[in-house]
Amino acid sequence: MSTPTLALLGGDPINPPGQDAHPRFSAKAIRRVSELLEAGHAVGLNKGDPVIREAEEAIARWQGLPHCLGTSSGHGALHAALAGLEITGGDEVITTPYTWGASTSCILHNGAVPVFADVSSTTGLLDPASVEAAITPKTRAILVVHIYGQPADMTSICAVARRHDLKVVEDGSQAHGALHAGRKVGTFGDAAGFSCMGGKLLAATEAGYLVTADADVYWRASMACQHMGRAPEAGFPDDLRPYTDSLVYTYRMSTINAVLLTEQLQKIDGEIDARRENARAFA
């Protein structure tokens, strides 16, 4: 009896190759979501809701920053960051053309103007020298995107920003947990937005979050993108209260995704370590 030829060498495959399911949710996460649904607990407006507080505080701790605002998407998180930084009214924001469209449309949605700098031919990441060359008197900010798990050169980009008194927004949607100079992406700029849709490293269903070290940015983003829902939250500034029902956006995270993210954070470090080990095997 002849031995069949391996599929690798041209023989017939026994089964088509498949991918592991992603995202994977633990039994505890599924149970907690079921309990929310059974209780009709589908909405959480602010940190007064224990599920929203748990998720936002867990994310803030993991990112190493004091303030986290859960959002309905990564796009919403980036838009909230620009609103929190008051980047609008024709302000120019230098960013990368090599990215998902949300990194550019959030600039347009807040009335600002995207200006494209070039990227490295080897990494696809924003080139700091090209960023500096693109600065004009109208430039107010740099929106940096960390692509395919790779951190951009935040040391150089932040140095450019300091020289020209510019704000820095990070888009870490493809790079949760990525490190530059020993620090996680999202901790270098004035604010950062992350996507947590089902295809991302830290995955729920459709969600995101903003993180920042600046309390004023957090509150302005909260007011602009979650309006009166955040007004009862402890610490909400009185000077923002008149605007909570003006021109606003609703980028609120659901309680379902809040629970999923809280539980996903329990295993993300191990998953990232495994991905790094796989990458080293191909190096």
Secondary structure, DSSP 8 states (H G I E B T S, - for coil): ------GGGT---SS------SS---HHHHHHHHHHHHHT-----STTSHHHHHHHHHHHHHHT-SEEEEESSHHHHHHHHHHHTT--TT-EEEE-SSS-THHHHHHHHTT-EEEE--B-TTT--B-HHHHHHT--TTEEEEEEE--TT----HHHHHHHHHHHT-EEEEE-TT-TT-EETTEETTSSSSEEEEE-STTSSS--SS-EEEEES-HHHHHHHHHHHHHHHHTTSTT--GGGGGGTTSS-------HHHHHHHHHHTTTHHHHHHHHHHHHHHH-
